[in-house]
């Protein structure tokens, strides 16, 4: 799914400024027709603010449409939700239609996020749940407005999109599971074990002539005698922490 598919799912409210209408509404209509959807949203939002709670249903619907065009899903929902409380069935149908469009847009966004390498674990669930909500909303709109063709077509498209999302989610599941499985910690390094291999004297002897070996033995013996003498003269100087000098 992409941004173009969202646009294909929307059908327009008749953008007519009744009787010439207020300046902001007229500006919004002109901006919409010129494809300047953010300008249209700003103009319709200003007009809605001027009307307050008594804003006409058509104005709310047009503002929601413009907000959806510029991916301001939450603004679209805020504009359309009061239509669900209208005593006019057609207004309620438009409320369901627009809120379904917003849900579908949320689903698209969640699906795009779910495809990212560092996606949140619940991104696929959010995408599926949102698109499923759009199917239900468009079906309710079609019930309220006696088989509304645009709502039914959108519901059918959303059903196909939902099936595609569920397949994609299922295909991603093994990779998600593998990614989220805890990685066992590496075993701590083992302390060096003393070698049990016996060092053979002849391996050392083979590197030196016998005369050199004799002199080496003499030097080692002399050093051992010097060390023993130093311990007797200065026993405290050779103590190691935790040891006793006995």
N, C-alpha and C positions, 0 to 999 in steps of 0.2 A: 504494500500500500504506500502511497505517496501523497504529496500535497494536492496533486491534480485530482486524485480520486475523491478527496474531500469536496472539492469544488463541484465535481460531477454529481455528488449526492445532494447538493443543495438546490432547491427551487426557490425562486424569488417571490417575495411579497410584491404586490403591485406598488411601485414607487411613484405614487401620485401625490402631489401636494394639494390637498383639497381646497378648492376655491382660491388658488394662488398661494395659500399657506404662509406660515411664518418664514422669515428669511433663512433661519438656520436649517429648517427642513428642506427648503428649496436648494440651499447650498449642498446639503447632503445628497439629495437626488442627483444634482449635477455631478458631484464628485464620484458617486457610484457609477453613473453612466460613462464617465471618463476613465474608469478603472482605478481611480484614486481612493482605494478602500479605507486607508487610514484617515484621510480627510473626511470621508463620509462618516466614519465612526465618530470622529470628534464632533462633527456637526450634529449628528443624531443624539449624541450623548449630551451636548449642550441644550438641545431642544427638550430632551427628556428631563433634564435637571430643571428647566423652566416650568414644565408641566407638573413635576412632582408625582405623587401617587396617582393622580388622575390622568396620566399620560395615555393617549390612545393606543390600542393594541397594535395598530399598524406601525406606529413609531417604535414600540418595543421590539417588534419583529424585525424591522429594518435595522435597528441598532444591533440586534443579535446577529443578523446576517453579516453586517460589516465587521463586527468583532471576530466572527469566525474566519472571515477572509484574511484577517491579519494575525490569526493564531492567538487571539486573546480569548481563550476558551472560557475562563472564569467570568469575564465581562459579559460574554454572550449568555452564559447561564443566569447571571444576575438580572439581565434585561428580560429574559424569557420566562423565568420561573413564576412571576406574578400572574402570567397568563393562565396558569393552571387553576387559579382561583376565580377566574372569570365566570359569570353566569351565562355567557355566550358560548355555545358549544364550539363554534368555529374558532374562537380565541383559544379555547383549551386545546383544540387540535393543533393549532400553531405552536402552542407551548410545548406539547409533546414532541412535535416535529423538530423544533429547534433544540430542545434539550437532548433529543436523540442524536442530532447532528453534533452537538458538543461532546457527547459521550463517545461518538465514533472518532472525533478528532483526538480526544484523550487516548483512545485505544491506539491510534496511529502513532502518537508520540511515545507511548509506553512500549510499543513494539519496536520502534527505532532504538529506544534506549536498551531494550532487551538484547538487541543484536550487537551491542558494543562489547569489546573484550572484558571490560571491568563492570559489566552490568550488575545491578542489584538482584539478589536472588528472587524477589517477588515481581520483577518487571514483567515476565510473561503472564503471571496471574493477573496483574493489573490490566494488561492489554486485552486478554481474553474476557475478563469481567466487563470492561468498558464497552467492547464491541458487542458483547451479548446484551448489555443494557440498551445499546442503540437499536438492536433488533426489536426488543420489547417496546421501546418508545415509539418507533415508527409504526409498529402494529397497532398500538393504542391510538395513534393519530389517525390511522386508516379506519379504525372502528368508529371514532368520533365523527369523522367526516365521510362516512358512507363510501368506503372503498377508494379512498384518495389514491389515485394512480401513482403520483410521485412518492408518496410514503410507502406504498407497497413495493415499488421498484427499489427504493432505498433499502427496505427491509430485506429484499431478496439478495441485493448486493452485499449487504452486511452479513447475511447468513453464509455466503460464499467466502467472504473475508474471514469470518469466524472459523470456518472449517480449515482454511489455509493457515491461520494462526495456530490452531490446535495441532496441526501436522508439524508446523515448524517448532512449536514448543516441545512436542514429543521427540523430534529429531535432536533437539538441543539438550534434552534431559540427561543422556549418558555423559555428555561433556560437562554439564553443570555438576553432576554428581561427582565426577572425577575431580573437578576443580575444587569442590567444597569438602571432599574427603580429607580428614586430618592427615597430615604427613607425619609418619612416625619419626620421633626424634632420632637423630643419629646416636649410636651407642657411644658412651664416653670413652675417651682414649684409655686403653689398658696401660697400667703401669709397666714400665720396662721390667721384664723378667730376667733375672740373672741367667746367663748362658750356662747350660749344663754340659756344654761341650768342653772336654778336657783339652787344655793347651799342651801340645806335645813339645817338650824341651828341644827336640832335635830340629824343629822348625825354626827356632831362634838361633840355635847353634849353627845352622847351615848358612847364616848370613854373615857370620864373623869368624875370623881365624881363631884358633884355640888360644893363642897368646893374648889376643884382645879380650876374649871372654874371661880369662884369668884376671886381667887387670880390672875389668868391669866388676867382677865379684869382689875384689879387694876394696874398690871404692865404695860399693854398697855396704860391705861389712863395716868400713870405717864410719860411714854416715850413721849407721844404726848405733854404733858405740857412742858417737857424739850426741845423738838424740837422747839416749839413755842417761848420759851424763847431765844434759841440760835439765831433764825432768827431776833429777835428784837435787840439783842446785836451786832450781826455781820451779817448784811444783805448781804454784798458783798461776804461772804464766801459760800453762798448757791446758788449763781446765776449759772444758766446753760446757755451755749451759745445760744443766740437767745431769751432768756426769759427776762422779765422785773421784777424788784422787787417791784411790786405794786399789 
